[in-house]
Every structure is written in structure tokens, then in C-alpha cells.
Amino acid sequence: MDTEDLLVKIESHRSKMVKLGLSSSFLDERVVKLSYELDKLLNKYQAVVCRPGKR
């Protein structure tokens, strides 16, 4: 997966998480799950961007 795909997925997850959190609660299990998935995507993006030899 390239950086552009990751950025699109990151923004999608972030938007869903905020909308759901505002309409229910940020402690809602679904929001927590989206947050966990967002963290994984952000970590994956960071790994791709900071990979040795990418500079």
C-alpha cells in the first residue's frame, strides 16, 4: 500500500471516528475500535515514510 492510499484511509477512519464519537460517545466501543484501527494505519504510514533509504 502506498502513502496516498494510507492517507486516504487515515482520513476516512478519522472522520468516521469523530462523527460517531460526537453522535454517541467517544467511549463507545465502535469509536474505540475505529481509534485502534486508525492507530494501526498511522503506524503503518510512519513506517513507510521513515523507512531507511527513502530519502
C-alpha positions as CSV (number, residue, x, y, z in Angstrom):
1,M,0.0,0.0,0.0
2,D,1.5,3.4,-0.9
3,T,1.4,6.6,1.1
4,E,-1.5,8.1,-0.8
5,D,-3.7,5.1,-0.1
6,L,-2.8,5.2,3.5
7,L,-3.5,8.9,3.8
8,V,-7.0,8.4,2.3
9,K,-7.7,5.5,4.7
10,I,-6.4,7.5,7.6
11,E,-8.6,10.5,6.9
12,S,-11.6,8.2,6.3
13,H,-11.1,6.5,9.7
14,R,-10.5,9.8,11.4
15,S,-13.7,11.3,10.0
16,K,-15.8,8.3,10.9
17,M,-14.4,8.2,14.4
18,V,-15.1,11.8,15.1
19,K,-18.6,11.7,13.6
20,L,-19.5,8.6,15.6
21,G,-17.9,10.0,18.8
22,L,-19.8,13.2,18.5
23,S,-23.1,11.5,17.8
24,S,-22.8,8.9,20.6
25,S,-19.8,8.9,22.9
26,F,-16.0,8.7,22.5
27,L,-16.2,5.8,24.9
28,D,-18.5,3.9,22.6
29,E,-17.0,0.5,21.7
30,R,-17.3,1.3,18.0
31,V,-15.3,4.5,18.4
32,V,-12.6,2.8,20.4
33,K,-12.4,0.1,17.6
34,L,-12.0,2.9,14.9
35,S,-9.4,4.6,17.1
36,Y,-7.4,1.3,17.3
37,E,-7.6,0.8,13.5
38,L,-6.6,4.4,13.0
39,D,-3.5,3.9,15.2
40,K,-2.5,0.9,13.2
41,L,-2.9,2.9,9.9
42,L,-0.8,5.8,11.4
43,N,1.9,3.4,12.5
44,K,2.0,1.8,9.0
45,Y,2.2,5.2,7.4
46,Q,5.0,6.2,9.8
47,A,6.9,3.0,8.9
48,V,6.6,3.7,5.2
49,V,7.6,7.3,5.4
50,C,10.6,6.7,7.8
51,R,11.9,3.6,6.0
52,P,15.7,3.7,5.6
53,G,16.7,4.6,2.1
54,K,13.5,6.6,1.3
55,R,15.4,10.0,1.5
